[in-house]
Amino acid sequence: MPRRHIRVMGAPEAPLRAALTALRTELGVSESFPPEVLAEAERAAKAPALPPLDATDIPFFTIDPPASLDLDQAMHLSRQGTGYRVRYAIADVAAFVVPGSALDAETHRRVTTLYFPDERIPLHPALLSEGAASLLPDQVRPATLWTIDLDADGRTLALAVDVRRALVRSRAKLDYAAVQKQIDDKTAEEPLELLKEIGELRERLEVERGGISLKVPEQEIVERDDAYELSYRAPLPADGWNAQISLLTGMTAADLMLAGGTGILRTLPAAPDGAVGRLRRTAHALHIDWPHHVSYAQLIRSLDPRWPHHAAFLQECTTLLRGAGYTVFRDGNLPPITTHAAVAAPYAHCTAPLRRLADRYASELCIAAAAGEAPPDWVLAALDGLRHEMADGSRRAGTVERECVDIVEAALLAGRVGEVFDGCVVDVDEHQPTVGTVQLESPAIIGRVEGGDRLPLGERLRVRLTQADPGAARVLFAPA
């Protein structure tokens, strides 16, 4: 889907900020940290627990959005015989957070970083997450260093995984667009050039095992010059290659924890009966050809997220991801479900400890498993509660994401009630065929549509804006 922008200036700004402030109040979240937490973070930033291993000679690089400062991961890719060596450094949050401290308790209260259009509610104080613990360029940082050797086909070699603490130093902070350009222009140095080579190999293995990576366009909310822009961003190939390195690490982490007998996995059961059948009906309505001999995974890989109908279908496919959760096991008692259906393999969250609480614990479990040692007592003591904390935190983050988009959409359309827009019906309520969802061609907005006759799923429809209320986070259309 092409990138589209809309800007709102002047009067709508006040109701927008008021609505976002009201949402934070409703959810009970605040950017500010208690004084004792900030004091602990300041002490930790000055004197973290540093590992003896020095890996600062490895020229790591990071790939993140341009404005990001909370950099969790850095990588270095090289050839190793006929295969490859992946080195993946992950911020070592445990070097700064003492178990049982006020800072530790605060992270368990927050669970995840929350992203609002006008501010970020971090999991850790900024002097850690955007400073002393972040893998910023040209800074020596403690990290969990993964070394994963792959064969010529990109498969993980047996007994070729190492995880340990080390000091690292990133050499460059890159963003996705710049990475894509360097690779496309063939100006990338070998470690970056290998991102495409290894990424494509891992994508082929994903196809082989039946995994699925949904290339859903991101609905971005950007503030520029005291105004907001709402747009869609179709993922670049570099996004997918970078994600494959993270997936590789998460799958390797899951295998390590399963072999060690204790861990926390990110699991997703297979789609319930009827779910794929419903998607087949949606595909037909959106004029997407889905022959019966073509599997769901094959169809997904054939779609182009830049096309509105394909983007709408990919968004519908996210319904199959509902039900993902965190599964804890210990003492060799493996749970009945150890896999993530979309990954089509065991998988664990371990690559974003600055932004997600569970990842700090997964890193500790993997370090212990790789060394053949028992996990630390403080990790074992927290595991059972961690599953519930992550479930609550994930729900809160999902609420923030949905509500923020709804609020900004309403603010951007405030003052335009009565106007007519061109759109496409991308969803219809099975029980109320006059109620559904419309995706506007411009601006980049998806809203509820009600009224008239049976809505034509997959067809173009001119709609009239009947409501745009930032305070109620509501946009409503009716057939024109």
Buried (B, 14 or more C-beta within 10 A) or exposed (E): BBEBBBEBEEEBBEBBBBBBEBBBEEBEBEEEBEEEBBEBBEBBBEEBEBBEBEBBEBBBBBBBEEEBBBBBBBBBBEEBEEBBBBBBBBBBBBBBBBBEBBBBBBBBBBBBBBBBBBEBBBBBBBBBBBBBBBBBBEEEBBBBBBBBBBBEEBBBBEEBBEBBBBBBBBBBBBBBEBBBBBBEEEEBEEBBBBBBBBBBBBBEBBBEEBBBBBBBBEBBBBEEEEBBBBBBBBBBBBBBBBBBBBBBBBBBBBBBBBEBBBBBBBBBEEBEEEBBEBBBEBBEBBEBEBEEEEEBBBBBEEBEBBBBBBBBBBBBBEEBBEEBBBBBBBEEEBEEBBBBBBBBBBBBBBBBBBBBBBBBBBBBBBBBBBEEEEBBEBBBEBBEEBBEBBBEBBEBBEBBBEBBBBBBBBBBBBEEEEEEBEBBBBBBEEEEEBBBBBBBBEBBBBBBBBBEEEBBBBEEBEBBBBBBBBBEBBBBBBBB
